[in-house]
Amino acid sequence: MRAVAEFPEEARRNVRAVLTDIDDTLTEDGRLPPVAYDSMARLEAAGLAVVPVTGRPAGWCDLIARQWPVDGVVGENGAFYFHYDEARRTMVRRYAKTAADRSRDKRALEAIREAVLSEVPGAAVAADQAYREADLAIDFCEDVPALPQEAIARIVAVFERFGATAKVSSIHVNGWFGTYDKLSTSTRFLREVLDLDACADAETIVFVGDSPNDAPMFSHFPNSVGVANVVRFKDVLSAAPRWVTSQPSARGFAELADLLLEART
């Protein structure tokens, strides 16, 4: 990971889209501060596409796609993307799995929920679970006292024992049935909404994140960026970002936004 200040100006000038995690990347202490919202708005006003890519639920993502200065949102770790078509004044929703599959998966996830709560003391179902359509989120430090790494590993093991995919964010373990992830659905969004090829146009796309579930994005995009707090996960990241900001969380995102905007003036 090299300092984002070394990100070459010409490469920054060629950026067309900024994909970004939300929790602990845009937020600080669970809140979205003005500096993060303003940075997204300034990027959008300059002509860059802004796309949150998050583990957060469908209910949140509907609001984000409608009301934030963004071009769309990839939610529940790739279960879907939402894009608000302003010309038609309608929400476009695209899912990785059918409604019937999602309904079947929800029933199977109930067994995992019971097993996790029984086997991992201190773990809890995430407060935003009621607004989810495709996954199960287990809270290990958002609204509960922080659990040790050993407990987080046990949560992951329970998901995997039932044949589910599990990814660790900075606050939750998210689990689902299927092979999709943040990268696969971001690739679809880029192609279908922005007319960008995630491979051929990879140099023009920046992804910024902070945690282990961002590793597929860090690995794929050559100009991936970690906000400074990503360093706490350096020993467990399967792939690290190329660049890292000097500031954490929302201030790190603003640091990156400033660099991208300076290159365009």
JOBELFEN-V861443 format. One record per backbone hydrogen bond with DSSP energy under -0.5 kcal/mol. NH is the residue of the N-H (numbers start at 0). CO is the residue of the C=O. E is the energy in kcal/mol with one decimal. If there is no record, write none. Layout:
nh=<NH:NH>
co=<CO:CO>
e=<E:E>
//
This chain:
nh=<1:3:5:6:11:12:13:14:15:16:17:18:18:19:20:24:25:26:27:30:32:32:35:36:37:38:39:40:41:42:43:44:45:46:47:48:50:51:52:53:58:60:61:62:63:64:65:66:67:69:70:71:72:73:74:74:75:76:77:78:78:79:80:81:82:84:84:85:88:89:91:92:93:95:96:101:102:103:104:105:106:107:108:109:110:110:111:112:113:114:115:116:117:118:119:120:122:123:125:128:130:131:135:137:137:138:138:139:140:141:146:150:151:152:153:154:155:156:157:158:159:160:161:161:162:163:164:166:168:168:172:173:173:174:175:177:184:185:186:187:188:189:190:191:192:193:193:195:197:200:201:203:204:205:207:208:212:213:214:216:217:218:219:220:221:222:223:224:225:226:227:229:230:231:232:233:235:236:241:242:243:244:250:251:251:252:252:253:254:255:256:257:258:259:260:261:262:263:263:264:264>
co=<241:243:2:3:7:8:9:11:203:203:48:16:205:50:207:21:21:21:30:27:25:30:32:32:33:34:35:36:37:38:39:40:41:43:42:15:17:71:19:73:130:56:57:58:59:60:61:62:63:67:49:49:81:51:72:79:55:53:74:74:75:74:93:72:91:82:89:83:84:84:82:90:80:78:78:97:98:99:100:101:102:103:104:105:106:107:107:108:109:110:111:112:113:114:115:118:119:138:136:125:127:128:174:135:172:123:136:170:170:170:139:147:147:148:149:150:151:152:153:154:155:156:157:158:159:158:175:173:166:171:137:166:171:135:164:175:180:181:182:183:184:185:186:187:188:188:189:189:195:196:198:200:201:16:18:224:167:210:211:213:213:214:215:216:219:204:220:206:242:208:246:226:227:228:229:230:232:232:223:223:1:225:247:247:248:24:248:249:250:251:252:253:254:255:256:257:258:259:260:260:261>
e=<-2.7:-2.4:-2.3:-1.7:-2.3:-2.4:-1.1:-1.2:-3.6:-1.6:-3.2:-0.5:-3.4:-2.2:-2.6:-2.0:-2.9:-1.8:-2.8:-1.9:-0.5:-0.9:-1.1:-1.6:-3.1:-1.6:-2.2:-2.4:-2.4:-2.2:-2.4:-2.4:-1.4:-1.7:-2.2:-2.4:-2.6:-0.8:-3.0:-2.9:-2.2:-2.4:-2.4:-1.1:-2.6:-2.8:-1.5:-3.1:-2.1:-2.3:-3.0:-0.7:-2.4:-2.7:-0.5:-1.8:-2.2:-2.4:-1.3:-1.3:-0.5:-1.1:-2.4:-2.5:-2.4:-0.8:-2.8:-1.0:-1.3:-1.7:-3.1:-0.5:-2.5:-2.7:-0.5:-2.4:-2.2:-2.1:-2.6:-2.1:-1.4:-1.7:-2.5:-1.1:-0.7:-0.6:-1.0:-2.6:-2.1:-1.9:-2.9:-2.3:-1.6:-2.4:-2.4:-0.5:-1.9:-1.4:-2.8:-1.9:-1.6:-2.0:-2.4:-0.5:-2.8:-3.3:-0.5:-2.3:-1.0:-0.6:-2.2:-0.6:-1.9:-2.5:-1.5:-1.9:-2.2:-2.2:-1.9:-1.9:-2.4:-2.0:-1.2:-0.7:-1.5:-2.4:-3.4:-2.7:-0.5:-3.2:-2.3:-2.7:-0.6:-2.5:-2.1:-0.6:-1.8:-1.9:-2.6:-1.5:-2.5:-2.9:-1.9:-3.0:-2.8:-1.2:-0.5:-2.7:-0.6:-2.7:-1.3:-2.1:-1.7:-2.6:-2.2:-2.1:-1.4:-2.2:-1.8:-0.8:-2.4:-2.7:-1.7:-2.2:-0.6:-0.5:-1.3:-3.4:-2.7:-2.0:-2.1:-2.9:-1.7:-1.2:-2.1:-1.6:-2.1:-1.2:-0.5:-2.2:-2.2:-2.3:-1.0:-1.5:-0.7:-0.5:-2.1:-2.4:-1.9:-2.1:-2.7:-2.5:-1.7:-2.4:-2.5:-2.5:-1.6:-0.5:-0.9:-0.6:-0.9>
//
